[in-house]
Amino acid sequence: MARRGGRQRRRLTATEVDLGVVHQRALLVGTGSGTRSLDEAEASLSELGLLTDTAGAEPVESILQRREKPDPATYIGSGKAQELRGLADGLDADVVVFDDELTPAQQRNLEKLFGRDVVDRVALILDIFAQHATSQEGMVQVELAQLRYRLPRLRGRGVELSQQAGGIGTRGPGETQLEVDRRRIQRRVRKLEDDLKRLARTRGTQRKARRRREMVTVALVGYTNAGKSTLLNRLTASDALVEDQLFSTLDPTTRRLRLPGGETVLLSDTVGFVRKLPHQLVEAFRSTLEEVVDARLLVHVVDASAPTAEQQIEAVRDVLREIGAADLPELLVVNKLDAAAPDAVDEILADHPGSVAVSAAAGEGVDKLREVLTERLRALDRIVELAVPYERGDVMAALHREGEVLVEIHGDRETRVRARIPPEDVSRFADFVVG
């Protein structure tokens, strides 16, 4: 155990943290490196405070240092590091949380200098995911991401990693695996990767079954805590978990949604995104995020009451680009009308033509959203001309059932049809398409 200020620091136990008996006191440090403005750096640091609180620690002070580029040894420079050591001592901080990813060497140097735990934004988000993972797939994904993050950080941390600790960055389904050596951890990583591939195949089979049943999927995407789960519940009259905290949804939730035109689609809630979402998590959750890639339409939910709503929209689109979903059709839903300033809502609507404003919590604007969803999905369908022989009544029935018949003209031997058909169903009617 490290010593500072003349007394010993005791590492929190998992039981103490889980029971809420002891809360770590956290000093937050932001540098603004790579951000485009001071406002964005401050917003990111403010979000770090919310993440820290969600992880179960108490932010006691936030420090923002503007730097052109990180210091290779300590990220913030030796002089600033000494200054923060004194501040951490004065605040009786248990942990120092950095708003950017630290290299293994930077983390080791800072922990040695501070005499206390140092974690970065990546470890913090991994810790939150570890607390919220409940399904088998979710727990495998989180453990895999944790081990990939911790593996290069084993050097020089054997003693700490062998302890059953309970602070930020030490919890999770993979914590006992850190008691073994690097080779064992690497074997565990390979095992988890195989498990994830198996689970991904199962999920893929489920998606193929849905496609065979001709069920269109609409995916809810958005920044964490934007209100996706609340909107899912409002649209489908379901009871998916809703909590006012970051990353309350990790495992996809899918419900049937009947649209005003009579069509039934599947509406899938997905994990919320965040600035600087750790690459380890994007990779580990790729199989889950394939639900997004396979969707016909993305419903992008944005919190209109967030002061950095536009930056959150861009952060979500950055992740969509990373998973190969950037080109999918998108409907922007401006949520939380009941909490946002009217001017803020109007500005987002003006900047994003075709978007819809709602309050998922109060229900305002939801009926209009259902109508717009119907229109957008129909607009994505392909309009084709067909000639269907009279003896093929089954084809006409399928056209009426699966598509929208716009024009129907009866001739001597066949029916000429103009119909709007979902893209994935066009091939079924290829023998009857004319022109």
C-alpha positions, 0 to 999 in steps of 0.5 A: 500500500502506498503512503501519503500525507503520513497515513496509509491508504487502504484499497477499497474492497469490492464489498464496500463499493457494491454496498455503497459503504465507501465512495472513492473521492475522485480528482478529475483532470482534463487537458483538452488535447485534440478538442476543437474549442475550450467549450468542447474541452469543458463539456468533455470534462463535465461529462467525465464527472457524470461518468465518474458518478455513474461508476460509483465515485464522488468527483470532488474537483475538476482541473482543465489544463490546455495542452497542444500535445500530451507529455510522453512521460506524464501526459500533463508535464512534470510540473503540473503533475507535482501541482496535482499531487499536492491538490490530490493530497489536500482533497484526500482524493482516492483516485485521479481520473484523466479525460483521455487515454493514458499509455501504460507508461504514463499511467505507471509514472503518474501512479508512482508520483501521486501515490494513489490510483490513476485511471483514464476515460477508457478504464472508467467507461469499461468499469461502467459497462462491467457494472451494467452487463447482465446477459451472457453476451454482454458479460463476455464482451465487457470482459474481453474489452477489459482484458484487451485494455489491461494486458499491455498494462500488466508490466509493473502492476502485478501486485495491484492486479493480483488483489481483489480490489473494488475501485474504478477500473478494477471491477468486472467479470474479468477481475479474477483473470488478472491474478494469472500471468500474461500467457493465461490472460492471452488464452482467456482472451482467445477463449472469449473471442471464440465465445463471442464468435459463437454468440455472434453466429447465434445472433446472425441466425436470429437476424436471418430468421427475422429476414425470412419472416420479412420483418423490417428492423428499425434501430434506435441509436443515439448518445447515452442517456438520450432517451432511447429506451423511453422512446422504445417503451412509448412507441411499443407500450413495452417496459424496457429498463429505463434509468437516468444514468449513463449506459443503462442499456447494454444488451439490445432490446427488440419489440414489435411496432405497429405503424399507422399504415398497418405495417409491423416492424421490429424496433431495436434499442441499442447501447448508447454512444459517447465521446471517445468511446473506447475502441476496445468496446467498439470491437468487443460489441461489434456483433451486437452493433451489427443489429444497427448495420442490418437495420432498414432505418436508423432512428437517431435520438438526440437529447435537445436539453444537452448543451452539446447536442450537436457534438453528441450527434457527431459523436454518434455518427463517428461510431456509426462510421466505425461500424460501417453504418454511416450510409444507412438512412437516418431519421433524427428525433429531437427528444426531451421537448419537456426539458429543453429550451424551445430555442434549442429545439428550433435550432436543431430542427432547423439545422437538420431538415426532416427531423422530428421533435418529441417528448418520449417521457410525456408522449408529445409528438410521438403520434407524428413520429409514427407517421413520419416513420411510416412515410420514411420506410415507404419512401425507401421501398422501390416502385416497380411495374409488374405484369401478373397472369390471372392464374397467379393470384398468389403473387397478387396476394403477396404484393398486397401483403408485402408491398403497397399496390399503387395502380392495378389495371386489368387486361385480357390475360394479366393484371398490370401493377405498379407497386412499392416493394421493400428492397429485400423483396424485389427479387421475389417478384423478378419474374413479373417485373416489366420495363 
